[in-house]
Amino acid sequence: MDVKWILAAFLPLLTEMLSTEKAPLSGLGTNQSSAVAYTSPRFQYVRNATFNLGSDVNLTCSNRTWNTTMFVVWNINLTNPPKVCRIAVDFVRPLVDTCRDGKSLHNTSRGQLYLHIPNLSNDDVGIYKCESVYKGGNEVHMINMDITVPPSLSAWLESEGEKMVAVCRAERAKPAANISWSQAGSIVETLLEDGGFFSVESRLELLEGADTENLTCVIDHPYWREQQILQPALKRVPPSLSAWLESEGEKMVAVCRAERAKPAANISWSQAGSIVETLLEDGGFFSVESRLELLEGADTENLTCVIDHPYWREQQILQPALKRAQEKCQDYSIIR
């Protein structure tokens, strides 16, 4: 019997069946799938499939080979961004591909048709509906496709007043990651969702005298086979520096500032004298000002202030100069 005649006779019947029977969608699950519904003589299968970001994916519609198959149609409803497209082959007419995004139909060595999706991304998430007509019947497979995306990780220590807080973040993952700590303490966890991606932040308020050197946060995510372990370290921001000389009546005062650092910098002087130091905190950043009242006859030409901060490997040394009128407080020479 002529293949074209068979198609002409069968297509109206298939269209009617597709319009009157709809397979129920099950909730999203994990990697493997199972048939949950079918009707006779037309079989319908609904399954869920989750694959790692960047992987190459092959979706099968039926285990039948091409020599018993009359035609195959993949109707694809993508969600990110919304898009509906189709890839179809009937072995008589040319291949139909309205997706034009790299997806393609291939045969296995056994002659079994499959849909190939290269380098899986969030753009490929959606519902893949395959309609396969073969000699003696037809099948419809509906696949709920999703991806697993690993989070970006970071961890650090920061101070909140007199308290020390450890922070661990797992950002823009799918699904959300799980964070735990190696030590006890008060934990506050925040979960944010943005475009289907999830970010988790866990803040651990450390107990007094806690061992921060052996503190770790542990991140679990289905993308990885093993847990990821981070050791939070003190978040370091270098200070802005300035130094100058100014007169207070008959006295000469040397001033050295290390501003908006994390943690606070330490300032010392190369000469003796009365020192007044001020520490200010603003939004977690620390500013230190050290004022040295110089002894009478002090050698200002060789006077230096020394700034230590964990951001630098070496000390920063400034030589204050006399502050001139209407000049900003950055009048100094850098020794090293």
N, C-alpha and C positions, 0 to 999 in steps of 0.2 A: 504494500500500500504506500502511496506517495506521502513523504514526510510533511510536505506543505499542507496536504489535505487533512492530515491528522491534526496539525497545529490549528488550522482554521476551525475544525470541529471542536477542538478541546478548549481553546482560549475563552470563548463565551462562558462555558461551564465553569472554568477556573475563576473567571472574574466574578461570577455570581457567588461562588463559594467564598471567595476572599471578602466580599462585601457583607456576607451574612454571618460568617463565623470569625470570631476574634479570640485569640488565645489570651488568657489572663496573664498579666505581668507579675512576677514574684518580686520580693524585695531584694535589694542588692546584697550579694554575699561575697565569698572569696573565690579562689582560683578555679576550683573544679566545678563541674556542672552536672546536672541530672535532669532527665525528662520529668516534667510535672503534670503535663496534660496532653491528651490527644483525642481526636475523634476519628471515627472510621466512616468511609474508607480513606479520608484525607487525614494524615497524621500531622499534629502540631506539637512542637517541642519548645519549651521556654527554659532558658538556662542563663546563669550569670557567669561572667568571665572577668577576672581582674589580672592585669599584667603589669610588670615593672616599666616605669618610664624609660624610653629609649630602646626597648626591646623590639625585635621583629616578630610579628604575630601572624599566625596562619589560622584562619577560621574555616571549618568545614561545614557544609550544609547537609551532606548526606554521605553515607559510605558507599553509595552506588558509583559505578564507574561511568565514564563519558559515553561508552558504547551502548549503554542502556538508558542514558539520559537524553530527553528531548530538548529541554532548555532549563537554564538556571537564571534567576533574577535576585540580585541583592538590592533591597530598598533600605537605604541608610538614613537615619534621622540623627544628625549630630547636634550636640548641645552647646559647645564652646568654640566659636559662636554658633547660634542656630543655623542649621543648613540641612536641606534635604536633597539627596542625590541618589543615583542608580547606576549599578554596573550589571550588565546582562549579556548572556550569550545563548543562542539557540542553534548553533552549528549550521545555519542556513544563511542568515544575514550577518553583516559585520557586527563586531563587538560594540555594545553601547556603554559609554562611560561619561556620565555627567558630573562625576566627582572631580576628576582631573587633579588629584592631589597625591598621586603616587600609589594609591591602592590598585591592585591588579589581580586578575584571575590566572591561576596556574593549575597544572596537572601533576599529581604524584607519579611515581614510576608505575603504579598500578592503574593509572588513568583516572584517579579520584580528583575531582575539582575542589579547589580551596581558594579563599580570598586572602591575599598577602597584603599585610599592612606593615611597611617599613618604618623603623625609628619611631615607635609609638609615642605620641604626645597628648597633651590635654585636649588638643583640637580633634582627636580621634574618639573621644568619649561620646557615647550615645547608644542608640538601639539599632542593631543590625538584624534585619529581617530577610531571610533567604527563602525563596520559593523554588522548589525543584520539581519538575514534571518528568516522569520516567514512564517506561512502558508498563502499564498496569496500574498506575496511580500517581500520587503526588505527595510531597511533604512540605511543611512550613516550619522553619526553625527561627526562633526569635532569641537573640542574644543581647543581654544587657551588658554592655562593655564599659569597664572603668579601669583606672590606672592607679598604681601605687607610686607615690613620689616621696623620696627621702627628704627629711628636713635639713635646713642649714642650722648648724649648732654653734653656740657660744656660751661661755661661762665666765663669771668674774666675781670678785668681792667688792663690796662698797660699804661705806659707813652711813648710818642714819642717826645723827646725833651721837650718842654714846654707844649705840648698838652697831654690831657688825652683821651684815646681811650677805649671804651667798645667793647669786642669781644664776639660773640655768635656763637657756632658751632653745627651743626646737621650732624653727620657723618655716612656714609655707610648705607643709607636708600634706600628704593625702594617703591614708587617713591621719588623724592627729597622733602624735607620738606620746609615749608615756615616760614621765620623768620621776625618778626616785633619788634618794640621798643616802650616803653611807653613814651619816650621823643624825642624831635626833635633834629636834627643835621645832619651833612654830613655823608651819609652812602655809604660804598663801599661793594658790595657783590660779592663773588666768588663761582662758581659752578664747581665741579670736578666730573668726572665719572671714575669709575674703576671697570671693570668686571660686568657692569650692576647695580652697586650700586652708589649712589650719595651723595656727601658731600657738604654742604653749609656752608660758613663762612660769617658772617655779621659783619662789623667793623663800629662802630658809633663814630665819632669824637665829643666829648662832648663840649657843649658851655661853656664859662667861667662862673664859679659859678654854674654849673649844680648840681642838687641834686642826688648824686650817691647812697645815702642810699635808695631812693625810685625808683631807676632805675631798670627796668626789661626788659628781652627779652621774647617774646612770640613765641612758636613754634607750628605750625599746621602740622598734618600729618594724613592721612586717617586710620592708624593703631589704633589711639586713638580716643575715643569718645569726649574727652575734650582736650583743649589746655594745653600744658605744659609751665609753667612759671618759669624762672630762674632769680636770682638776682646776677649779676656779682659782684665779690669781687676782691680786689687787689691780684694779683698772688704773692705768697710769696715764696722766695728762701732764705734759711739761708746763711749767709756769712761764708767764711773761715777766721779763726782768727789767728793772730800772734802778739807778743809783745816782745820788747827787749829794752835794754839800750845801748847807744853808745856815744862815746865822739866826740865832735866837738871842736878841739883845747883844751882850758881849761874848756870848758863847758860840762856838762853832759845832754844828751837829752834822754828822754823816748819816744819810738815810739809804737803806737798801730794801727793795721790794721784790717779792716773788708772788705774782698774782694768778688767780684762777687755775690752780694746779690740783691734781688728784694723784696721790695724797698730798698733804701739805709739804712744802719744801722746808729745809733747814738752813738757817743763815748764821754765819759766824764772821768774825772780824780778825784782821791781821794785827790790830793794835788794841791795847787795853783802854777801858773807859766805862762810864756808866751806860748800860744798855737797857732800853725799854722795847719790848717786843709785843706786837699786836697780831692776833689771829682772827680772821673773819671767815665765815662760811656762807656761801650763797649757792643754793641749788646743788649741793654736793661738791662744789668746787671751793678750794681754800686759798686765801690770800694772806701772806705774812709780810709784815713791815717791821724792820729792825732799825732803831734809832740809836746811834752811838754818840754820846756827848764827849767830844774830844778834850783831852787834857791840854793845858796851856802849852803852847810850843810844839804841839804834835806835828809829825811829819806827814802832811796831807798828800805829798807827791807820791809816797810809797804806801799809802793807805789802800787796802782792798777789802771787799766783802766776798765771802766764799759761799756759794749756794750748792747744796747737795739735794739731789732728787733721784729716785730710782729709775726714772725714764732715761737718764744719762749714765754712761759708763764712767765719765770723768766729772769732776767738780767744775762748776762754772765760776770764774773769778772776774769781778768787776772792779774798776777803779773809779770812785766817785769824783766828779768835777764840780766846781762851784756853779750853782744854779743861777743862770742869768735871768734878768727881768723878762716876763712874758714868754718864758720857755717851758715846754712841757718837761715832766719829770723823767726824762730818759737821757740825762746828761752824764754819760759815763764812758770809760774806755774799757774794752774787753781785753783782759790779759790772756785768757785762754778759754 
